[in-house]
Amino acid sequence: VTCVACHGQEGIAAAPQWPNLAGQHASYLTVALEQYKDGSRVDLVMNPLMLPLDDAAIEELAAFFASQPHLHNTAQ
Amino acid sequence: VTCVACHGQEGIAAAPQWPNLAGQHASYLTVALEQYKDGSRVDLVMNPLMLPLDDAAIEELAAFFASQPHLHNTAQ
């Protein structure tokens, strides 16, 4: 829910400093979120956001964004 | 050139542990590559690959992958 403020309801980021997540591989997203949670990937926003999430919640978020359809050329 | 072995010629990753880069925001990709270069983002493959690249080369790579059109639903 907080995710969409930066990454968009459909995984297309609201501003170019944040990554689009739509159609990203779920397994890549899962690893990224796990790394934010354990601190091995550092981001001042993402690190604290992941702390309360368990594995199931992380996998659910990854699956959600992976399943969002791409929009063409939004990043250009 | 080495990039495409994992991330695909058009930015669609060859396997789900690697991120798709097609249509990702160029400014996000630039920051990611700079972080891999300076070691603030850790990845055993990406860190050494970035060492020889200067700012112009990093921006060129980011712009290339950002400009690749998305393919629909490749990640599902």
Backbone of each chain as nested JSON, in Angstrom:
{
  "chains": [
    {"id": "A", "residues": [
      {"number": 1, "name": "VAL", "atoms": {"N": [0.833, -1.208, 0.0], "CA": [0.0, 0.0, 0.0], "C": [0.861, 1.25, 0.0]}},
      {"number": 2, "name": "THR", "atoms": {"N": [1.836, 1.306, 0.902], "CA": [2.777, 2.427, 0.872], "C": [3.573, 2.41, -0.428]}},
      {"number": 3, "name": "CYS", "atoms": {"N": [3.796, 1.222, -0.965], "CA": [4.628, 1.045, -2.159], "C": [4.21, 1.955, -3.294]}},
      {"number": 4, "name": "VAL", "atoms": {"N": [2.871, 2.094, -3.459], "CA": [2.355, 2.75, -4.657], "C": [2.638, 4.248, -4.684]}},
      {"number": 5, "name": "ALA", "atoms": {"N": [2.946, 4.837, -3.54], "CA": [3.253, 6.263, -3.517], "C": [4.441, 6.568, -4.428]}},
      {"number": 6, "name": "CYS", "atoms": {"N": [5.421, 5.7, -4.441], "CA": [6.586, 5.893, -5.315], "C": [6.515, 5.028, -6.577]}},
      {"number": 7, "name": "HIS", "atoms": {"N": [6.1, 3.765, -6.413], "CA": [6.211, 2.823, -7.529], "C": [4.945, 2.742, -8.377]}},
      {"number": 8, "name": "GLY", "atoms": {"N": [3.888, 3.472, -7.973], "CA": [2.678, 3.52, -8.783], "C": [1.755, 2.333, -8.537]}},
      {"number": 9, "name": "GLN", "atoms": {"N": [0.472, 2.574, -8.704], "CA": [-0.508, 1.509, -8.461], "C": [-0.319, 0.337, -9.405]}},
      {"number": 10, "name": "GLU", "atoms": {"N": [0.188, 0.626, -10.599], "CA": [0.411, -0.452, -11.57], "C": [1.9, -0.701, -11.807]}},
      {"number": 11, "name": "GLY", "atoms": {"N": [2.721, -0.219, -10.855], "CA": [4.146, -0.52, -10.944], "C": [4.932, 0.376, -11.876]}},
      {"number": 12, "name": "ILE", "atoms": {"N": [4.304, 1.475, -12.322], "CA": [5.019, 2.468, -13.127], "C": [5.328, 3.641, -12.206]}},
      {"number": 13, "name": "ALA", "atoms": {"N": [6.62, 3.878, -11.966], "CA": [7.053, 4.815, -10.936], "C": [6.607, 6.236, -11.232]}},
      {"number": 14, "name": "ALA", "atoms": {"N": [6.308, 6.955, -10.161], "CA": [5.807, 8.323, -10.269], "C": [6.904, 9.306, -10.668]}},
      {"number": 15, "name": "ALA", "atoms": {"N": [8.146, 8.956, -10.449], "CA": [9.257, 9.845, -10.8], "C": [10.455, 8.981, -11.189]}},
      {"number": 16, "name": "PRO", "atoms": {"N": [11.346, 9.531, -12.024], "CA": [12.379, 8.688, -12.633], "C": [13.489, 8.214, -11.697]}},
      {"number": 17, "name": "GLN", "atoms": {"N": [13.51, 8.713, -10.461], "CA": [14.525, 8.182, -9.545], "C": [14.107, 6.858, -8.911]}},
      {"number": 18, "name": "TRP", "atoms": {"N": [12.835, 6.487, -9.102], "CA": [12.34, 5.226, -8.54], "C": [12.126, 4.227, -9.658]}},
      {"number": 19, "name": "PRO", "atoms": {"N": [12.428, 2.961, -9.422], "CA": [12.295, 1.985, -10.509], "C": [10.844, 1.608, -10.801]}},
      {"number": 20, "name": "ASN", "atoms": {"N": [10.559, 1.414, -12.094], "CA": [9.339, 0.734, -12.48], "C": [9.432, -0.724, -12.02]}},
      {"number": 21, "name": "LEU", "atoms": {"N": [8.338, -1.252, -11.516], "CA": [8.323, -2.642, -11.061], "C": [7.428, -3.521, -11.926]}},
      {"number": 22, "name": "ALA", "atoms": {"N": [6.596, -2.91, -12.748], "CA": [5.645, -3.67, -13.567], "C": [6.377, -4.669, -14.455]}},
      {"number": 23, "name": "GLY", "atoms": {"N": [5.988, -5.925, -14.355], "CA": [6.548, -6.942, -15.224], "C": [7.96, -7.367, -14.877]}},
      {"number": 24, "name": "GLN", "atoms": {"N": [8.481, -6.832, -13.768], "CA": [9.8, -7.293, -13.314], "C": [9.667, -8.737, -12.831]}},
      {"number": 25, "name": "HIS", "atoms": {"N": [10.729, -9.527, -12.986], "CA": [10.675, -10.908, -12.51], "C": [10.387, -10.95, -11.003]}},
      {"number": 26, "name": "ALA", "atoms": {"N": [9.418, -11.787, -10.604], "CA": [9.061, -11.895, -9.185], "C": [10.244, -12.369, -8.346]}},
      {"number": 27, "name": "SER", "atoms": {"N": [11.039, -13.262, -8.886], "CA": [12.148, -13.782, -8.075], "C": [13.21, -12.713, -7.851]}},
      {"number": 28, "name": "TYR", "atoms": {"N": [13.414, -11.832, -8.834], "CA": [14.334, -10.712, -8.634], "C": [13.787, -9.76, -7.578]}},
      {"number": 29, "name": "LEU", "atoms": {"N": [12.487, -9.452, -7.666], "CA": [11.883, -8.539, -6.688], "C": [11.942, -9.124, -5.28]}},
      {"number": 30, "name": "THR", "atoms": {"N": [11.701, -10.429, -5.169], "CA": [11.754, -11.081, -3.847], "C": [13.142, -10.926, -3.228]}},
      {"number": 31, "name": "VAL", "atoms": {"N": [14.17, -11.19, -4.01], "CA": [15.54, -11.052, -3.499], "C": [15.825, -9.606, -3.108]}},
      {"number": 32, "name": "ALA", "atoms": {"N": [15.399, -8.659, -3.946], "CA": [15.634, -7.248, -3.638], "C": [14.989, -6.868, -2.308]}},
      {"number": 33, "name": "LEU", "atoms": {"N": [13.74, -7.296, -2.109], "CA": [13.038, -6.938, -0.867], "C": [13.677, -7.624, 0.34]}},
      {"number": 34, "name": "GLU", "atoms": {"N": [14.107, -8.876, 0.171], "CA": [14.806, -9.571, 1.265], "C": [16.109, -8.853, 1.616]}},
      {"number": 35, "name": "GLN", "atoms": {"N": [16.818, -8.38, 0.578], "CA": [18.082, -7.683, 0.833], "C": [17.84, -6.338, 1.526]}},
      {"number": 36, "name": "TYR", "atoms": {"N": [16.758, -5.654, 1.162], "CA": [16.408, -4.426, 1.872], "C": [16.08, -4.744, 3.329]}},
      {"number": 37, "name": "LYS", "atoms": {"N": [15.382, -5.849, 3.555], "CA": [14.998, -6.206, 4.926], "C": [16.218, -6.534, 5.785]}},
      {"number": 38, "name": "ASP", "atoms": {"N": [17.158, -7.327, 5.233], "CA": [18.32, -7.736, 6.047], "C": [19.455, -6.707, 5.992]}},
      {"number": 39, "name": "GLY", "atoms": {"N": [19.263, -5.627, 5.221], "CA": [20.249, -4.553, 5.216], "C": [21.409, -4.756, 4.258]}},
      {"number": 40, "name": "SER", "atoms": {"N": [21.432, -5.88, 3.526], "CA": [22.549, -6.096, 2.603], "C": [22.417, -5.217, 1.362]}},
      {"number": 41, "name": "ARG", "atoms": {"N": [21.215, -4.713, 1.097], "CA": [21.041, -3.645, 0.096], "C": [20.533, -2.421, 0.841]}},
      {"number": 42, "name": "VAL", "atoms": {"N": [21.234, -1.316, 0.658], "CA": [20.992, -0.142, 1.499], "C": [20.139, 0.893, 0.776]}},
      {"number": 43, "name": "ASP", "atoms": {"N": [19.039, 1.263, 1.408], "CA": [18.233, 2.39, 0.933], "C": [17.467, 2.94, 2.131]}},
      {"number": 44, "name": "LEU", "atoms": {"N": [17.597, 4.235, 2.357], "CA": [17.047, 4.825, 3.579], "C": [15.532, 4.701, 3.65]}},
      {"number": 45, "name": "VAL", "atoms": {"N": [14.872, 4.651, 2.513], "CA": [13.423, 4.482, 2.508], "C": [13.045, 3.001, 2.604]}},
      {"number": 46, "name": "MET", "atoms": {"N": [13.663, 2.183, 1.762], "CA": [13.233, 0.781, 1.652], "C": [13.598, -0.059, 2.875]}},
      {"number": 47, "name": "ASN", "atoms": {"N": [14.734, 0.206, 3.505], "CA": [15.166, -0.626, 4.635], "C": [14.127, -0.675, 5.754]}},
      {"number": 48, "name": "PRO", "atoms": {"N": [13.691, 0.481, 6.289], "CA": [12.706, 0.409, 7.37], "C": [11.349, -0.129, 6.918]}},
      {"number": 49, "name": "LEU", "atoms": {"N": [10.979, 0.116, 5.649], "CA": [9.678, -0.362, 5.17], "C": [9.594, -1.884, 5.157]}},
      {"number": 50, "name": "MET", "atoms": {"N": [10.71, -2.556, 4.948], "CA": [10.688, -4.019, 4.848], "C": [10.707, -4.718, 6.204]}},
      {"number": 51, "name": "LEU", "atoms": {"N": [11.138, -4.003, 7.235], "CA": [11.323, -4.656, 8.536], "C": [10.094, -5.413, 9.036]}},
      {"number": 52, "name": "PRO", "atoms": {"N": [8.884, -4.849, 8.917], "CA": [7.732, -5.575, 9.458], "C": [7.233, -6.721, 8.579]}},
      {"number": 53, "name": "LEU", "atoms": {"N": [7.778, -6.898, 7.387], "CA": [7.213, -7.879, 6.447], "C": [7.83, -9.262, 6.63]}},
      {"number": 54, "name": "ASP", "atoms": {"N": [6.967, -10.287, 6.629], "CA": [7.482, -11.658, 6.66], "C": [7.65, -12.17, 5.221]}},
      {"number": 55, "name": "ASP", "atoms": {"N": [8.167, -13.381, 5.085], "CA": [8.457, -13.927, 3.752], "C": [7.22, -13.961, 2.868]}},
      {"number": 56, "name": "ALA", "atoms": {"N": [6.086, -14.326, 3.457], "CA": [4.859, -14.434, 2.662], "C": [4.437, -13.071, 2.119]}},
      {"number": 57, "name": "ALA", "atoms": {"N": [4.553, -12.047, 2.952], "CA": [4.176, -10.701, 2.509], "C": [5.109, -10.22, 1.4]}},
      {"number": 58, "name": "ILE", "atoms": {"N": [6.379, -10.512, 1.532], "CA": [7.353, -10.116, 0.511], "C": [7.055, -10.826, -0.811]}},
      {"number": 59, "name": "GLU", "atoms": {"N": [6.761, -12.115, -0.741], "CA": [6.463, -12.857, -1.979], "C": [5.171, -12.367, -2.631]}},
      {"number": 60, "name": "GLU", "atoms": {"N": [4.218, -11.967, -1.798], "CA": [2.959, -11.459, -2.326], "C": [3.18, -10.131, -3.073]}},
      {"number": 61, "name": "LEU", "atoms": {"N": [3.97, -9.257, -2.476], "CA": [4.269, -7.977, -3.137], "C": [5.016, -8.201, -4.449]}},
      {"number": 62, "name": "ALA", "atoms": {"N": [5.996, -9.1, -4.413], "CA": [6.782, -9.378, -5.624], "C": [5.879, -9.928, -6.726]}},
      {"number": 63, "name": "ALA", "atoms": {"N": [4.98, -10.835, -6.355], "CA": [4.079, -11.431, -7.346], "C": [3.123, -10.386, -7.904]}},
      {"number": 64, "name": "PHE", "atoms": {"N": [2.668, -9.478, -7.039], "CA": [1.748, -8.44, -7.5], "C": [2.395, -7.572, -8.579]}},
      {"number": 65, "name": "PHE", "atoms": {"N": [3.582, -7.043, -8.288], "CA": [4.201, -6.132, -9.256], "C": [4.657, -6.88, -10.512]}},
      {"number": 66, "name": "ALA", "atoms": {"N": [5.108, -8.123, -10.341], "CA": [5.515, -8.909, -11.511], "C": [4.34, -9.122, -12.459]}},
      {"number": 67, "name": "SER", "atoms": {"N": [3.136, -9.194, -11.916], "CA": [1.965, -9.504, -12.742], "C": [1.356, -8.271, -13.4]}},
      {"number": 68, "name": "GLN", "atoms": {"N": [1.847, -7.075, -13.05], "CA": [1.297, -5.871, -13.67], "C": [1.781, -5.757, -15.115]}},
      {"number": 69, "name": "PRO", "atoms": {"N": [0.882, -5.441, -16.036], "CA": [1.316, -5.332, -17.442], "C": [2.216, -4.122, -17.642]}},
      {"number": 70, "name": "HIS", "atoms": {"N": [3.177, -4.283, -18.537], "CA": [4.02, -3.138, -18.903], "C": [3.19, -2.093, -19.625]}},
      {"number": 71, "name": "LEU", "atoms": {"N": [3.587, -0.856, -19.457], "CA": [3.093, 0.197, -20.342], "C": [4.245, 0.539, -21.27]}},
      {"number": 72, "name": "HIS", "atoms": {"N": [3.935, 0.796, -22.53], "CA": [5.012, 1.02, -23.489], "C": [5.634, 2.393, -23.324]}},
      {"number": 73, "name": "ASN", "atoms": {"N": [6.973, 2.387, -23.251], "CA": [7.741, 3.62, -23.43], "C": [7.454, 4.692, -22.388]}},
      {"number": 74, "name": "THR", "atoms": {"N": [6.933, 4.294, -21.241], "CA": [6.667, 5.283, -20.199], "C": [7.949, 5.924, -19.694]}},
      {"number": 75, "name": "ALA", "atoms": {"N": [9.058, 5.24, -19.875], "CA": [10.304, 5.738, -19.283], "C": [11.068, 6.655, -20.217]}},
      {"number": 76, "name": "GLN", "atoms": {"N": [10.558, 6.883, -21.386], "CA": [11.337, 7.679, -22.335], "C": [11.077, 9.179, -22.196]}}
    ]},
    {"id": "B", "residues": [
      {"number": 1, "name": "VAL", "atoms": {"N": [27.882, -4.716, -23.779], "CA": [28.003, -5.957, -24.557], "C": [27.934, -7.18, -23.661]}},
      {"number": 2, "name": "THR", "atoms": {"N": [28.72, -7.169, -22.58], "CA": [28.616, -8.26, -21.629], "C": [27.224, -8.279, -20.991]}},
      {"number": 3, "name": "CYS", "atoms": {"N": [26.642, -7.105, -20.861], "CA": [25.347, -6.948, -20.203], "C": [24.295, -7.906, -20.733]}},
      {"number": 4, "name": "VAL", "atoms": {"N": [24.308, -8.085, -22.079], "CA": [23.21, -8.803, -22.719], "C": [23.196, -10.284, -22.382]}},
      {"number": 5, "name": "ALA", "atoms": {"N": [24.315, -10.825, -21.911], "CA": [24.336, -12.244, -21.55], "C": [23.294, -12.543, -20.474]}},
      {"number": 6, "name": "CYS", "atoms": {"N": [23.142, -11.636, -19.535], "CA": [22.136, -11.833, -18.477], "C": [20.861, -11.019, -18.734]}},
      {"number": 7, "name": "HIS", "atoms": {"N": [21.038, -9.766, -19.174], "CA": [19.886, -8.854, -19.234], "C": [19.196, -8.843, -20.598]}},
      {"number": 8, "name": "GLY", "atoms": {"N": [19.754, -9.592, -21.566], "CA": [19.103, -9.713, -22.872], "C": [19.425, -8.555, -23.797]}},
      {"number": 9, "name": "GLN", "atoms": {"N": [19.432, -8.832, -25.085], "CA": [19.767, -7.794, -26.077], "C": [18.774, -6.651, -26.045]}},
      {"number": 10, "name": "GLU", "atoms": {"N": [17.535, -6.965, -25.663], "CA": [16.509, -5.916, -25.605], "C": [16.081, -5.628, -24.171]}},
      {"number": 11, "name": "GLY", "atoms": {"N": [16.918, -6.039, -23.222], "CA": [16.65, -5.701, -21.829], "C": [15.657, -6.616, -21.133]}},
      {"number": 12, "name": "ILE", "atoms": {"N": [15.34, -7.742, -21.772], "CA": [14.487, -8.738, -21.126], "C": [15.405, -9.863, -20.663]}},
      {"number": 13, "name": "ALA", "atoms": {"N": [15.472, -10.051, -19.333], "CA": [16.468, -10.933, -18.742], "C": [16.272, -12.382, -19.167]}},
      {"number": 14, "name": "ALA", "atoms": {"N": [17.403, -13.074, -19.318], "CA": [17.394, -14.456, -19.777], "C": [16.892, -15.416, -18.698]}},
      {"number": 15, "name": "ALA", "atoms": {"N": [16.952, -15.02, -17.448], "CA": [16.496, -15.891, -16.356], "C": [15.932, -15.006, -15.247]}},
      {"number": 16, "name": "PRO", "atoms": {"N": [15.009, -15.562, -14.45], "CA": [14.246, -14.705, -13.533], "C": [15.021, -14.169, -12.334]}},
      {"number": 17, "name": "GLN", "atoms": {"N": [16.253, -14.612, -12.137], "CA": [17.019, -14.005, -11.03], "C": [17.645, -12.678, -11.432]}},
      {"number": 18, "name": "TRP", "atoms": {"N": [17.612, -12.365, -12.735], "CA": [18.186, -11.105, -13.215], "C": [17.069, -10.15, -13.595]}},
      {"number": 19, "name": "PRO", "atoms": {"N": [17.241, -8.871, -13.3], "CA": [16.155, -7.933, -13.606], "C": [16.027, -7.624, -15.096]}},
      {"number": 20, "name": "ASN", "atoms": {"N": [14.778, -7.473, -15.544], "CA": [14.523, -6.843, -16.835], "C": [14.915, -5.379, -16.732]}},
      {"number": 21, "name": "LEU", "atoms": {"N": [15.531, -4.857, -17.769], "CA": [15.94, -3.453, -17.776], "C": [15.169, -2.633, -18.804]}},
      {"number": 22, "name": "ALA", "atoms": {"N": [14.478, -3.299, -19.717], "CA": [13.767, -2.598, -20.794], "C": [12.769, -1.608, -20.206]}},
      {"number": 23, "name": "GLY", "atoms": {"N": [12.874, -0.361, -20.622], "CA": [11.914, 0.644, -20.213], "C": [12.074, 1.119, -18.782]}},
      {"number": 24, "name": "GLN", "atoms": {"N": [13.126, 0.64, -18.1], "CA": [13.382, 1.164, -16.753], "C": [13.835, 2.619, -16.875]}},
      {"number": 25, "name": "HIS", "atoms": {"N": [13.531, 3.428, -15.874], "CA": [13.96, 4.828, -15.913], "C": [15.491, 4.916, -16.012]}},
      {"number": 26, "name": "ALA", "atoms": {"N": [15.978, 5.721, -16.952], "CA": [17.423, 5.876, -17.137], "C": [18.097, 6.408, -15.881]}},
      {"number": 27, "name": "SER", "atoms": {"N": [17.423, 7.322, -15.182], "CA": [18.077, 7.9, -14.002], "C": [18.208, 6.871, -12.881]}},
      {"number": 28, "name": "TYR", "atoms": {"N": [17.222, 5.965, -12.777], "CA": [17.353, 4.878, -11.794], "C": [18.5, 3.948, -12.184]}},
      {"number": 29, "name": "LEU", "atoms": {"N": [18.583, 3.595, -13.47], "CA": [19.655, 2.694, -13.918], "C": [21.018, 3.331, -13.711]}},
      {"number": 30, "name": "THR", "atoms": {"N": [21.133, 4.636, -13.965], "CA": [22.41, 5.333, -13.774], "C": [22.854, 5.25, -12.322]}},
      {"number": 31, "name": "VAL", "atoms": {"N": [21.935, 5.509, -11.405], "CA": [22.279, 5.438, -9.981], "C": [22.681, 4.009, -9.603]}},
      {"number": 32, "name": "ALA", "atoms": {"N": [21.931, 3.019, -10.1], "CA": [22.254, 1.628, -9.776], "C": [23.666, 1.276, -10.242]}},
      {"number": 33, "name": "LEU", "atoms": {"N": [24.008, 1.674, -11.463], "CA": [25.339, 1.341, -11.999], "C": [26.432, 2.086, -11.237]}},
      {"number": 34, "name": "GLU", "atoms": {"N": [26.169, 3.349, -10.872], "CA": [27.15, 4.097, -10.072], "C": [27.358, 3.435, -8.708]}},
      {"number": 35, "name": "GLN", "atoms": {"N": [26.256, 2.945, -8.119], "CA": [26.373, 2.287, -6.808], "C": [27.141, 0.969, -6.92]}},
      {"number": 36, "name": "TYR", "atoms": {"N": [26.93, 0.246, -8.022], "CA": [27.719, -0.972, -8.236], "C": [29.191, -0.612, -8.401]}},
      {"number": 37, "name": "LYS", "atoms": {"N": [29.466, 0.483, -9.089], "CA": [30.86, 0.883, -9.312], "C": [31.55, 1.275, -8.008]}},
      {"number": 38, "name": "ASP", "atoms": {"N": [30.857, 2.074, -7.179], "CA": [31.504, 2.54, -5.931], "C": [31.346, 1.547, -4.788]}},
      {"number": 39, "name": "GLY", "atoms": {"N": [30.64, 0.44, -5.021], "CA": [30.544, -0.617, -4.018], "C": [29.447, -0.413, -2.987]}},
      {"number": 40, "name": "SER", "atoms": {"N": [28.688, 0.685, -3.097], "CA": [27.619, 0.906, -2.114], "C": [26.431, -0.022, -2.368]}},
      {"number": 41, "name": "ARG", "atoms": {"N": [26.343, -0.573, -3.583], "CA": [25.403, -1.67, -3.832], "C": [26.239, -2.888, -4.202]}},
      {"number": 42, "name": "VAL", "atoms": {"N": [25.999, -3.977, -3.494], "CA": [26.901, -5.121, -3.582], "C": [26.329, -6.207, -4.483]}},
      {"number": 43, "name": "ASP", "atoms": {"N": [27.102, -6.59, -5.484], "CA": [26.773, -7.752, -6.299], "C": [28.072, -8.283, -6.892]}},
      {"number": 44, "name": "LEU", "atoms": {"N": [28.321, -9.566, -6.691], "CA": [29.622, -10.131, -7.059], "C": [29.882, -10.062, -8.555]}},
      {"number": 45, "name": "VAL", "atoms": {"N": [28.819, -10.059, -9.349], "CA": [28.996, -9.94, -10.796], "C": [29.091, -8.472, -11.213]}},
      {"number": 46, "name": "MET", "atoms": {"N": [28.155, -7.658, -10.724], "CA": [28.056, -6.279, -11.218], "C": [29.205, -5.391, -10.728]}},
      {"number": 47, "name": "ASN", "atoms": {"N": [29.671, -5.579, -9.513], "CA": [30.714, -4.697, -8.979], "C": [31.956, -4.657, -9.877]}},
      {"number": 48, "name": "PRO", "atoms": {"N": [32.569, -5.798, -10.205], "CA": [33.765, -5.719, -11.057], "C": [33.478, -5.247, -12.478]}},
      {"number": 49, "name": "LEU", "atoms": {"N": [32.272, -5.546, -12.981], "CA": [31.95, -5.127, -14.348], "C": [31.902, -3.603, -14.492]}},
      {"number": 50, "name": "MET", "atoms": {"N": [31.533, -2.909, -13.429], "CA": [31.391, -1.455, -13.52], "C": [32.713, -0.712, -13.365]}},
      {"number": 51, "name": "LEU", "atoms": {"N": [33.705, -1.355, -12.771], "CA": [34.959, -0.657, -12.456], "C": [35.583, 0.072, -13.65]}},
      {"number": 52, "name": "PRO", "atoms": {"N": [35.625, -0.533, -14.833], "CA": [36.281, 0.178, -15.938], "C": [35.44, 1.277, -16.584]}},
      {"number": 53, "name": "LEU", "atoms": {"N": [34.189, 1.431, -16.19], "CA": [33.306, 2.369, -16.899], "C": [33.358, 3.776, -16.313]}},
      {"number": 54, "name": "ASP", "atoms": {"N": [33.43, 4.769, -17.189], "CA": [33.338, 6.156, -16.73], "C": [31.875, 6.616, -16.755]}},
      {"number": 55, "name": "ASP", "atoms": {"N": [31.646, 7.844, -16.305], "CA": [30.27, 8.345, -16.205], "C": [29.545, 8.313, -17.544]}},
      {"number": 56, "name": "ALA", "atoms": {"N": [30.251, 8.675, -18.613], "CA": [29.614, 8.715, -19.934], "C": [29.167, 7.314, -20.368]}},
      {"number": 57, "name": "ALA", "atoms": {"N": [30.012, 6.323, -20.109], "CA": [29.669, 4.953, -20.496], "C": [28.469, 4.458, -19.7]}},
      {"number": 58, "name": "ILE", "atoms": {"N": [28.429, 4.794, -18.415], "CA": [27.304, 4.387, -17.565], "C": [26.015, 5.043, -18.049]}},
      {"number": 59, "name": "GLU", "atoms": {"N": [26.079, 6.323, -18.378], "CA": [24.866, 7.008, -18.857], "C": [24.396, 6.464, -20.2]}},
      {"number": 60, "name": "GLU", "atoms": {"N": [25.351, 6.056, -21.026], "CA": [25.002, 5.49, -22.325], "C": [24.279, 4.149, -22.151]}},
      {"number": 61, "name": "LEU", "atoms": {"N": [24.792, 3.319, -21.26], "CA": [24.138, 2.03, -21.005], "C": [22.743, 2.231, -20.432]}},
      {"number": 62, "name": "ALA", "atoms": {"N": [22.626, 3.146, -19.482], "CA": [21.318, 3.411, -18.866], "C": [20.321, 3.895, -19.911]}},
      {"number": 63, "name": "ALA", "atoms": {"N": [20.777, 4.796, -20.787], "CA": [19.888, 5.326, -21.829], "C": [19.489, 4.228, -22.81]}},
      {"number": 64, "name": "PHE", "atoms": {"N": [20.424, 3.336, -23.129], "CA": [20.111, 2.253, -24.064], "C": [18.995, 1.372, -23.523]}},
      {"number": 65, "name": "PHE", "atoms": {"N": [19.152, 0.894, -22.299], "CA": [18.145, -0.03, -21.765], "C": [16.819, 0.682, -21.488]}},
      {"number": 66, "name": "ALA", "atoms": {"N": [16.899, 1.94, -21.066], "CA": [15.657, 2.702, -20.847], "C": [14.856, 2.847, -22.135]}},
      {"number": 67, "name": "SER", "atoms": {"N": [15.546, 2.894, -23.247], "CA": [14.865, 3.135, -24.529], "C": [14.315, 1.867, -25.165]}},
      {"number": 68, "name": "GLN", "atoms": {"N": [14.638, 0.706, -24.597], "CA": [14.128, -0.539, -25.175], "C": [12.645, -0.685, -24.867]}},
      {"number": 69, "name": "PRO", "atoms": {"N": [11.845, -1.06, -25.872], "CA": [10.407, -1.205, -25.609], "C": [10.153, -2.418, -24.708]}},
      {"number": 70, "name": "HIS", "atoms": {"N": [9.144, -2.26, -23.87], "CA": [8.728, -3.389, -23.05], "C": [8.13, -4.487, -23.913]}},
      {"number": 71, "name": "LEU", "atoms": {"N": [8.302, -5.703, -23.466], "CA": [7.524, -6.808, -24.025], "C": [6.459, -7.145, -23.0]}},
      {"number": 72, "name": "HIS", "atoms": {"N": [5.279, -7.428, -23.439], "CA": [4.2, -7.654, -22.496], "C": [4.325, -9.008, -21.802]}},
      {"number": 73, "name": "ASN", "atoms": {"N": [4.218, -8.958, -20.487], "CA": [3.989, -10.162, -19.703], "C": [5.073, -11.219, -19.813]}},
      {"number": 74, "name": "THR", "atoms": {"N": [6.27, -10.803, -20.18], "CA": [7.354, -11.775, -20.272], "C": [7.715, -12.355, -18.923]}},
      {"number": 75, "name": "ALA", "atoms": {"N": [7.363, -11.634, -17.866], "CA": [7.802, -12.067, -16.531], "C": [6.799, -12.981, -15.853]}},
      {"number": 76, "name": "GLN", "atoms": {"N": [5.687, -13.268, -16.506], "CA": [4.662, -14.062, -15.814], "C": [4.866, -15.558, -15.988]}}
    ]}
  ]
}
